[in-house]
């Protein structure tokens, strides 16, 4: 599937909104500056109508001072023309001044709203959308909208009023010649209607292709090491060239449509003006029309050439603005993270309502955890979660306060929102209790859903059914901001931002955190190398932190997770990029941090597993065993295989 296929729709098949209805969605942004925009439109109308007074002055000059051989009258007429020209220029300049600042503010507000909304959209949205498509909506599309509000929006009105006033003036001068000039009106309107329908499709396709091209450029820049390392620069260049050629073809299609409408709206009025000139000359020769009237009529007709000729590109810009508006609101209409996750009745082999399914899963969690609740101090005890065939409707015992403490998964099921309905869930009724102050290692084969499970705790994804509690409180009952101050995360793939080392680390702490907190976190993560950088912790790490090694980035990500002394800590294989000596040093320091928090640690190596008090084995989307490392080595063949890497065991 191509990038565009994943994130865009076929405008030919799904275009539901007219140009006007799409553009009306901009009103909430335009409303605060409507007074200046209306004022600019009025000024532009006055300026344009001022230009239509010039032909009337010419009529007066020809039929008066010129015919009477009055030089003083000619000079007076020339002065009038000069003053009218200056007034027209000043008024158009005033119009531009009125719209420049407010429309720059509208663009800035829309961009800020888009960025803010992107931060609130769920991770699943960002997994589906190519970053280049989002970038093009925040840059190219918003620029098109600003240009539309500044020019086409005003001049569609101005030119319409100008054409109407000009036609009335011409009909007043000589109605027969006016009817000649009105003859092309119907064909021009039909051509404009056809053009609007066709151009909208091509404009949407071009803007989507710009997004695809932006994605390729961004990926090539971020992945330049891979491209160079594998010698793939030629294939990447070919891919870029193909997309460029596709976009070029679409732009040429736009140009052909624009050329065709211009050919019609320029040629037909020119033919009408020529016919009016011949007919008017004949009337002047027969003394049925004054020369001044003919001059005024033709001057007015020529003054209307620009308003008529501009219809083509004004319609084109309006269509591009409409498609840009649609693309912008495609993102803005995406549902942000809700305070409550959607509950689903999805339950394999069961038709019970979602609420009953949740209560059943919760009862199972209580029943399977009662041994742990009765002896919270037995850190090395072995708990076994229900096997796949165990009855989930087992009777529940009452929870105690001690049993509610820590991090708990109650019958959690998860399926990605865009997954086919007939596919099994990634996680299926996961029941797991990490007691307060305890660290739990999560172990499983690749692809079993370990990372997905950790992402559910800070609500990067929402559970499909079941629930997760922190110290007995459902995480969906907490504001997200509060939840994410309680839970700190460090991912296997560390992400750093184009900021200083200190700023990257302190992102994981409150705004009041200082140098002491930074130094402590760097020490825990064995990231003291930061002090040896050219500007110390003020050193800029560059985009994605690519100026640092993988191990250095991972240690800074770990420091970011622990800097805020979180109540709950979720670590997704945080030591995978470290050498054995650095890993041992980090583990020694990390043990002191884990003693002060409740932690869930995804682990693949025995050395990381040994950091935890207990281990949970995730297999087939469920927790199949819980115990200490040594107990599971003795009693669980799958766990022993994962820790030893012995393929013969599996055979």
Number of C-alpha atoms within 10 A of each C-alpha: 5 7 20 21 11 11 15 18 14 13 15 13 8 8 14 10 12 13 20 11 11 18 22 13 14 17 11 10 15 18 11 12 18 14 12 18 24 15 15 23 23 17 22 25 23 19 24 25 19 17 21 23 17 21 24 20 17 23 20 19 21 22 15 15 17 16 12 11 11 12 11 10 16 18 13 13 19 15 12 16 18 13 12 19 16 11 16 20 16 13 21 19 15 16 24 16 13 21 23 16 12 19 22 14 15 22 22 15 13 17 17 13 14 19 15 12 17 18 13 14 18 18 16 14 17 13 9 12 16 21 19 23 23 21 17 24 27 22 12 14 23 22 16 21 26 20 19 22 22 21 16 21 20 20 22 18 14 22 22 15 17 26 22 12 16 21 21 13 21 23 17 12 17 15 14 14 22 22 15 17 23 14 13 18 12 10 12 19 12 11 16 19 11 11 18 18 13 15 22 26 19 22 24 26 21 22 23 27 24 22 24 26 25 20 21 21 15 15 14 17 11 14 12 14 12 12 16 11 10 9 11 13 15 11 11 15 13 12 14 18 13 13 17 16 12 15 20 14 13 19 17 13 16 20 12 13 19 17 13 14 20 21 13 18 23 18 14 18 24 17 14 20 22 15 15 22 17 12 15 24 17 13 15 15 12 10 10 11 16 18 19 22 22 24 19 25 30 20 18 22 25 15 19 22 16 13 20 18 18 18 22 25 15 18 22 21 22 26 27 25 29 29 30 27 22 22 22 21 16 12 18 17 10 14 12 15 18 14 12 12 15 10 15 16 16 19 18 9 6 10 11 13 13 18 14 12 22 24 16 21 27 24 22 26 27 27 19 22 22 17 15 20 20 13 12 15 11 11 15 14 16 17 21 15 22 20 12 15 6 10 10 19 14 15 12 17 14 10 16 12 10 16 24 20 21 23 24 27 24 24 28 26 27 24 21 16 12 9 11 10 11 6 8 14 21 19 25 22 27 25 26 26 27 25 24 22 18 23 28 29 28 26 25 22 16 11 12 17 20 24 17 18 22 22 19 18 28 20 19 16 21 26 25 23 26 25 27 25 19 24 17 16 16 13 22 18 11 14 12 17 9 10 18 18 17 16 20 25 26 25 19 18 15 18 16 22 15 14 17 18 25 22 18 21 27 23 14 24 20 11 8 7 14 13 11 10 19 22 19 16 28 26 18 23 29 24 23 19 13 19 15 10 14 10 12 15 23 15 17 20 21 15 13 15 22 16 12 13 11 15 19 21 23 27 31 26 26 30 27 25 26 30 26 22 20 22 18 28 22 24 22 23 24 25 25 18 18 16 10 12 9 17 20 16 14 20 21 15 15 19 15 11 18 22 13 16 19 24 30 26 26 26 26 20 16 13 15 19 23 18 19 22 20 26 31 29 24 22 21 18 23 25 24 19 23 24 23 22 22 13 15 20 17 10 12 14 13 18 23 17 16 21 19 13 12 11 9 7 12 10 5
